[in-house]
Amino acid sequence: MDYSKSGAQKPAKDSHHALDLTRRGAPKGKAAEADKKNALLERMKAAAAARKKD
């Protein structure tokens, strides 16, 4: 009996990696996302400082 023809399909060999992660040797990050995150952090720090003064 040929067991390779029965059961579920075999997953792709590289399917254990998330698709949105950068691979080894790939360019790092996106500048636009980093800028948005830095702007958000600055706003949060300013809000925390304003709340702390009150």
N, C-alpha and C positions, 0 to 999 in steps of 0.2 A: 504494500500500500504506500502511496506517495503522500506523505504528510505535509509536504510543502504546498500542496494545492488546496488544503482544507483549512478552515478557521479564518481568523481575521487577517486583514492585510498587514504586511510588515510596515512599520513606520519608516519614514525617510531617515537616512543615516545621520543627518545633521539636524534632526527635529528637536533635539534636547536643548538647543540654544534658542533664547528669545530673539525674535526677529528685530526688535527695536534696539538691541544692545550693539554697541560698536565692537567689531571684532578686533583681534590682536593685529596691530600694525595699521589699523584704520585711523583716519584723522580724528582728533579728540573733539567732542562736543560741538555745539552750535553756538555761535557768538550771540545771536538774537535771544536765545533762551537764557543764556547766562546774564545778559543785560536786563531782561525782564525780572529774573530772580533777584539780582542785585538791587533793582529799583524797589521791589517788594520788600526786601529786607530793610532798606533805608526807611521806607514808610513805616514799617512795623517798629523799628527802633525809635523813630521820631514820635510815634504815638505812645510808646511805652515811656519815653522820657517826659512827654507832656503830662501823662497820667501820674507819673512819679512826682512831678512838681506840685500837683494839686493837693 
